[in-house]
Amino acid sequence: TNEVFSLDLKGADCKVTVGKENIIQNPDLTVIVESENMVKLISGALKPQQAFMKGKLKIKGKVNLAMKLTSVLSATRKKMPKSKL
């Protein structure tokens, strides 16, 4: 899908907004990824570095923040509800 999600990870509370009209102005880091690859990233089936090298993930902005993407995704996995299937 072509949905746009903005995440503000500054501070203790994470803020997520949906839609181009709610996009964060002048972000420190922009990550561009197809939804199917984002699912793989969140599940751990695809590593951020692999996705970047294969052109499945593009970044704009502060590269040092992109290096933290692995830990952000790992923390996200821990908070996700477990599948009952």
C-alpha positions in Angstrom: 0.0 0.0 0.0 1.0 3.6 -0.3 0.2 4.6 3.3 2.5 7.0 5.1 3.2 6.5 8.8 5.2 9.0 10.8 6.8 8.0 14.1 8.2 10.4 16.6 10.6 8.5 18.8 11.9 11.5 20.7 11.2 11.4 24.3 9.6 8.7 26.5 6.3 8.4 24.5 6.3 7.2 20.9 3.8 9.1 18.7 2.5 7.5 15.5 0.5 9.4 12.9 -1.1 8.1 9.7 -1.5 10.0 6.4 0.5 12.4 4.3 -1.4 15.3 5.9 0.0 14.3 9.3 3.6 13.8 8.2 6.3 15.1 10.6 8.0 18.2 9.2 11.8 18.1 8.9 12.3 14.6 10.3 15.8 13.6 11.5 15.4 10.3 9.5 13.1 9.1 6.8 12.8 5.4 6.1 11.1 4.3 2.8 10.0 0.7 2.6 7.2 -1.3 0.9 4.6 -2.6 3.3 5.5 -6.3 2.5 9.1 -5.6 3.4 8.1 -3.8 6.6 6.2 -6.8 7.7 9.4 -8.9 7.1 11.5 -6.4 9.0 9.1 -6.4 12.0 8.9 -10.2 12.0 12.7 -10.5 11.9 12.6 -12.4 8.5 14.5 -9.5 6.9 17.3 -7.5 8.6 17.5 -3.7 8.0 21.1 -3.9 6.7 20.1 -6.7 4.2 17.1 -4.7 3.1 19.2 -1.6 2.6 21.9 -3.4 0.6 19.2 -5.0 -1.6 17.5 -1.7 -2.2 14.3 -2.7 -0.4 14.9 0.0 2.3 15.9 3.6 1.6 17.0 6.1 4.1 17.3 9.9 4.0 18.7 11.9 6.9 20.9 11.1 9.8 22.6 7.7 9.0 23.5 7.2 12.7 19.8 7.1 13.5 19.3 4.4 10.8 21.9 2.3 12.6 19.5 2.1 15.5 16.7 0.6 13.4 17.6 -3.0 14.4 17.1 -2.2 18.1 13.9 -0.3 17.4 12.5 -3.3 15.4 13.6 -5.7 18.1 11.8 -3.7 20.8 8.7 -3.6 18.6 8.7 -7.4 18.2 8.8 -7.8 22.0 5.7 -5.5 22.3 3.7 -7.3 19.5 0.9 -9.6 20.5 1.8 -13.3 20.1 -0.1 -15.1 17.3 -2.3 -17.9 18.5 -2.0 -19.9 15.2 
